[in-house]
Amino acid sequence: MRPFLRVVASGILVCTCGVLSSPLVAARAQAPQSRTSASRLTPQEIETFLLKARIGSTRSAGGGVTDSQRATLTDDTLTHDAQIQTVDVSKARFEAGAASEVNFRDSYRYNIAAYRLSRLLGMDNVPVSVDRRVDGKPAAVTWWIDDVAMTEKERVAKKTMGPQPLRTSSQLQMMQVFDELIQNKDRNPGNIVWTSDWKLWLIDHTRAFRTGKELANPDDLKRCDRVFLTQLRQLTPKALNDATDKVLSPFEREALLARRDLLVRHFDGRIALVGESNVLFDPLTW
């Protein structure tokens, strides 16, 4: 298994929903000092920390529309920040110009679902998120990513693809594949972040997991990680149910599996058309 993440004491991440810009400079000075190296923690150990550590000082995560909070957690061995989101809103119709939709849902549960699903599919660039009650409310408590260098908005403004443009391009392509699978309605340049090692992190999924059974932009899906496609092909209803119990509804899981089938069919068709070597690439060193 690939290393889950790289953590340094000076890092930050602004995890906010619906953000088009990110106060990264201000946040860099606020990062907590870890009393032990978090870089060696497994995802399971991080989950335990997020579930059990004491929640200390809490402040606004800034910039979002869901009143997400940034909290400092400690278990007396490790001190690290987390994002806390409790949003859980349903509307028959949501009006937001071109982004308007019926059967609108904005829920903390989808951060947890995105993390669990990503691990099923061999991804390690969705931060660990757990289901925990905070101040009596159900919440997603999510690991605050460290060592962030820029948002996608800033990368585009700088017109850079980093030292390995093909790797950068492949990560962006996998983001599109994952967002089609989870039918993410809120991916924007503020919730795509890059750490200093040019690893792409996908954050804030509170408006994902819609119940549509069609792909939104299949023509944009040109390439795919070979292992991801294998894992996607082998994803069973039972495995999905076990991983997303209580955070996805049966209708949301049914729609996700329908989109999975379309993604597999899409890439099988592209392989037949242009050849496997032009479609599949070896697993990314995320």
N, C-alpha and C positions, 0 to 999 in steps of 0.2 A: 504494500500500500504506500502511496506517495505521502510525504510529510504533509500534515494537515495545514499548518500555517506557520508563519515566521513572526515572532513578536519581539519588539525592542521597547525599552522603557519610554522612549520619546515619541511613540507613535500615537496616531489618532484615527478615528473614523466618525464622520457625522452620519448616523443612521436615521434619516428622516423620510417620511412618506411624502411623495409629490414635490420633491425639492428640485428646483431648476438651478440653484446655485448653493454653494456650501461654504460656511465660515471656517475653512480649514486653518487659516493662519491663526485665528483666535483660539481654536481648539488645541493647537500644538502645545501651547503653554500650559494646558490643563491636564495633560495625560498623567495618570497616577504612576507611582513607582512600584513595580512588582518586587516583592521581597524574595521571590524565587523565580527561576526561569520558566516562563509559561510556554516557551517554544517547544519544550519536550512533552507537553501534555497531549494525550490522545483526545479525540473527540468525546469519548465516553467520560474521561476525567473532566473535561470542560463542562459537559452536561451536568455532572455531579456538583461541580463548583457553582454553576449558575442556579442549580436547584437548592443548594444547601447554604451557600455563603450568606453572611449577614449583609443586609443592604444598609449602607451608610448614607452619606450625603447624596442628595438628588437635586438635579437642576434641569431646566428645559434643554432638550437636545438642540433646539433652535431651528428655525427655518421651515418647519413642516406645518401641516394642517391637521394633524391627528394628535397634537399635544403629547408627543412622545417625550420620554424623560431619559436623561443620562444619569446613571447611578454608579457609585463606587461600591464594589462588593469586596468583602474580605472573609477569609476563613482562618486568619491568623498565620497562615503560611504564604498565601498568595493574596495580593490586592490587585484588582483589575476592574475596569469599567464595563458596564453593560448598558444596553438600551432597553427600556421598559415601555411596551406599548399595550394599552388596554382598549383601543378603539374596536368597536364591534357594532357597525351601523348597517342597517338594511333599508332600502328605499325601493318602492315600486318603479320610480323613475328618477334618475339623477340628471340634472340639467347643468351642462358645462360646455356649451358650444359644440364643437366637433367631437368632444369626449363624452357627450351625453350617452346614457345607456339605460335600458330597462333592467329590472331585477338587480339593481346595484347592491353590491356588498363591499364593505371596507372593514376587514377584520384582522385582528392580531393573530388569529389562528393560522392564517396563511403564511406567516413567517415561519411558523413551526413546521407546517406541511412542506414548504419549499426546502427547508433544511433536510428533513427526513427523506424526501424524494430524491434530492441531489445525492445523498449518500447511497441510496439504493442503486443509483445509476453510475456510481464511481466518480462523481464530482467531489471536489473538496474546496470549491470557491464560493460556497454559500455559507455564511457564518452560522455557528451552532446557535440554535434557538430552542428554548424549552418552555413548557407550559407550567406556570407557577402563579399562585395567588399572591398578589402584592396589595397591601392595605385592604384586604378583603375582596379584591377584584381579580378575576382571572386575567392573566397577562402573558404576553410573550416576552421572555427575558433573553436577550440576544447578546452574544459576545461582541464587544467593541473592537473592531479590527485596528491593528496597529501598523505603523510605518507607512501610512498613506502618503503618496506623493502628489496625486492629483485626481480630480474627477474626470470623467469622460469629456465633459464640457471644456475643461482646461486642456486636455490632450488635443482635442480638435482645434482649439484656439491656437495652440502652439504648432500645429501642423506637423506633429511628430508621430512616428510609429515605433519609436524606441530602437534599441540596438538589434532586435530581431523582428523585423516587420512581419515575416510570415507567421511567427508565433503570435504576435499581437493580432493579426488578421484572423488566425484560427480561433483565438479566444473570443473575439467578437462574433465570429460565426456560430460558435457553440452557445453564446448568449442568446442568439436569435432562435436556435433550435430549442433551447430550454424554455424560452418565453412562449414559443408556439405550443409546446407541450402543456405548459401550465396556464396558457391563455392569459398572459400578464397584460393588464390594461394600463399599467402605469410605469413602464420602463422609460426612464428619461435620463439625460446626461448627468443629473445630480445623484442618481442612485446606482451609478456605475463608477466604481473607483479603482484606481491602480495603486498598488504598493510600489516601493522603490525598486523591487526586483522585477517589475513589469508583469506582475500577476494581477489579473482582473478579478475583482470581487463583486458579486451581485447581492445587493442589499434591498430591503424593503419590498415585500411581496404582498402587502395587505390588500391589494386590488387585483390579485391573480385568481386562478382556479375558477374561472367562469364555467358555465355549463353549455357553451356552444360546442358543437361537434364537428366544426370545420376549421381548417387552418386559415389564418388571416392573410399571410403573405408567403405562400409556398414557393413562389418564383425567386424569393430572396435566399432560399436555402440551397446553397451550392455544394457544401462540403460538410463532413461530419467526422468526429472522433470515432475510430473503429471500435474501441471497447465500449464507448457510450452506446453506439448503435446495437452492439451485441446485447448489452444489458437491457436496453430498451425493448429489443425483440423478445427477450426472455422474461420481462416483467409480467408477473401473474396477478390476477385479481386478489388472490390471498395475500401475496407479499405486499401489495399496495394497501389492502385493508389493514393488515397488521401494522404497517408503518404509519398509517395516517388515521388510525382509529381515533375518534373524538375531535379531530381537527379538520377532517373533510367529511362532507355528507355523502351518502350513497350516490346521489345525483352528480355530485362533483367528481367522484371517482369514476363513475360510468362515462362521463364526458371526457375525462382525461384519458381513459383507455381507448376511447374512440379516436381521439387525436393521436394517440400513440400509433394506432393501426395506420392512420393516414401518413404519419411521418415515416414509418417503416416502408410503406408502399412507395412513398415519394423517393426515398433514397435508393430503394431497389430499382425503381424506374430509371433514376439517373445513372446508376451503375451499369445497367443494361445499355443505356444510350451512349455514355461517354467513357465507360471503363472504370473499374474499381480504383485504379491508381489516381484518377482525376477527381474522385469523390471522397474516398476515405483517407484519413491520415492517422499516423500512429498516435497513441495516447499522449496528450500534452503533459509536459512538466509544468503544471499549473503555476 
